[in-house]
């Protein structure tokens, strides 16, 4: 009878371990697939929008600036969306890994199943390592988002400067356009590393 009781305890421990590992894998895979789905869903919309923003008249500076502003805004919006989805995925995976670690500790101490608890906690640590990778990806999206925002703001400043300069007359107008041109060259050099 003791043999049967011990066998059931060992099998229930193994089943609990398998259940924890499988549920962790399923939860992590679900989070990953939802993240990929959200990112993939946005991409075709953004590509279609950018394809429509081809300049019609290259001689019309105002039209070019407005179209460039729209394209920069679409890049910023895309980066912001990816940043949000990546942040949610990162936090979700981190929480999942933490829950698995806590479950492993509880199994080890409360359930007196040290081996099962250690394996569960190790699975949680692997989940936390995956969360670190998600957080790195989130940081990449954050850097891209900040760069897009900087370009967007620069384009807005340029559009405002040109609009204000058009209202000037004579030598003041000429000097302002020289300043705008110099500023634009400085921006181009900064953005392209020259």
C-alpha positions in Angstrom: 0.0 0.0 0.0 2.9 2.4 0.8 4.4 1.6 -2.6 1.1 2.6 -4.3 0.9 5.8 -2.3 4.5 6.8 -3.1 3.9 6.0 -6.8 0.8 8.2 -6.9 2.7 11.0 -5.2 5.6 10.8 -7.7 3.2 10.7 -10.6 1.2 13.6 -9.3 4.5 15.5 -8.9 5.5 14.7 -12.5 2.0 15.7 -13.7 2.1 18.9 -11.8 5.6 19.7 -13.3 4.4 18.9 -16.8 1.3 21.0 -16.3 3.3 24.0 -15.1 5.8 23.7 -18.0 3.1 23.2 -20.6 0.9 26.1 -19.3 4.0 28.4 -19.2 4.9 27.4 -22.8 1.3 27.9 -24.0 1.0 31.3 -22.2 4.3 32.5 -23.6 3.5 31.3 -27.1 0.1 33.0 -26.9 1.7 36.3 -25.9 4.3 36.0 -28.6 1.7 35.1 -31.3 -0.6 38.0 -30.2 2.4 40.4 -30.4 3.4 39.2 -33.8 -0.2 39.4 -35.0 -0.6 43.0 -33.9 2.7 44.1 -35.5 1.9 42.2 -38.8 -1.6 43.7 -38.9 -0.3 47.3 -38.8 2.4 46.9 -41.4 0.3 46.6 -44.6 -1.8 49.6 -43.6 1.3 51.7 -43.1 2.9 50.6 -46.4 -0.3 51.4 -48.3 -0.4 54.9 -46.7 3.2 55.6 -47.6 2.6 54.4 -51.2 -0.1 57.0 -51.5 2.2 59.8 -50.3 4.3 59.9 -53.4 5.0 63.6 -54.3 3.1 64.8 -57.3 4.9 68.0 -57.9 8.6 68.2 -56.9 8.7 71.9 -57.5 6.1 72.7 -54.8 8.0 72.9 -51.6 4.9 73.2 -49.4 3.5 70.0 -50.9 6.8 68.2 -50.4 7.0 69.3 -46.8 3.4 68.3 -46.0 3.9 64.9 -47.7 7.2 64.3 -45.8 5.5 65.3 -42.6 2.7 62.8 -43.2 5.2 60.0 -43.9 7.3 60.9 -40.8 4.1 60.9 -38.8 3.2 57.4 -40.1 6.7 56.1 -39.1 6.2 57.7 -35.7 2.8 56.1 -35.3 4.1 52.7 -36.4 7.0 52.9 -34.0 4.7 54.0 -31.2 2.3 51.1 -31.9 5.2 48.6 -32.0 6.6 50.1 -28.8 3.2 49.7 -27.0 2.7 46.1 -28.2 6.3 45.2 -27.3 5.9 46.8 -23.8 2.8 44.8 -23.1 4.4 41.6 -24.3 7.6 42.3 -22.2 5.6 42.9 -19.1 3.3 39.9 -19.7 6.3 37.5 -20.2 8.1 39.0 -17.1 4.9 38.5 -15.0 4.5 34.9 -16.3 8.1 34.1 -15.5 7.7 35.5 -12.0 4.5 33.6 -11.4 6.3 30.3 -12.4 9.2 31.1 -10.1 6.8 31.7 -7.2 4.8 28.5 -8.0 8.1 26.6 -8.0 9.1 28.0 -4.6 5.6 27.2 -3.2 5.7 23.7 -4.6 9.2 23.2 -3.0 8.3 24.5 0.4 4.6 23.9 0.9 4.3 20.7 -1.2 7.6 19.3 0.1 8.6 18.6 -3.5 12.1 20.1 -3.7 13.0 18.7 -7.1 9.7 19.7 -8.7 9.9 23.1 -7.2 13.5 23.6 -8.4 12.6 22.6 -12.0 9.5 24.9 -11.9 11.6 27.8 -10.7 14.2 27.1 -13.3 11.5 27.2 -16.0 10.5 30.6 -14.5 14.1 31.8 -14.8 14.0 30.9 -18.4 10.8 32.9 -18.8 12.5 35.8 -17.2 15.4 35.5 -19.7 12.8 35.6 -22.5 11.4 38.8 -20.9 14.8 40.4 -21.0 14.9 39.7 -24.8 11.4 41.3 -25.1 12.6 44.3 -23.1 15.6 44.7 -25.4 13.3 44.7 -28.4 11.1 47.3 -26.6 14.1 49.5 -26.1 14.9 49.3 -29.8 11.4 50.4 -30.6 11.7 53.2 -28.1 14.9 54.5 -29.8 13.2 54.3 -33.2 10.2 56.1 -31.9 12.3 58.9 -30.4 14.3 59.3 -33.6 11.0 59.5 -35.6 9.6 62.1 -33.2 12.8 64.1 -33.5 12.5 64.1 -37.3 8.8 64.9 -37.1 9.5 67.9 -34.8 12.3 69.1 -37.1 10.0 68.9 -40.1 7.3 70.9 -38.2 9.9 73.6 -37.3 11.0 73.8 -40.9 7.4 74.1 -42.2 6.7 76.8 -39.7 9.9 78.7 -40.6 9.1 78.6 -44.3 5.6 79.7 -43.7 6.8 82.7 -41.6 9.6 83.6 -44.0 7.1 83.8 -46.9 5.4 86.7 -45.1 8.6 88.7 -44.9 9.7 91.1 -47.7 12.9 92.2 -49.3 16.3 91.6 -47.7 14.7 90.1 -44.5 13.0 87.4 -46.6 16.3 86.6 -48.4 18.2 86.4 -45.1 15.6 84.2 -43.5 15.7 81.7 -46.4 19.5 81.7 -46.1 19.1 80.8 -42.4 16.5 78.1 -43.2 18.8 76.7 -45.8 21.8 76.6 -43.4 19.6 75.0 -40.7 18.4 72.4 -43.2 21.9 71.5 -44.2 22.9 71.2 -40.5 19.9 68.9 -40.0 20.8 66.8 -43.0 24.4 66.4 -41.9 23.3 65.5 -38.4 20.8 62.9 -39.6 23.2 61.4 -42.1 26.3 61.5 -40.0 28.4 64.0 -42.0 
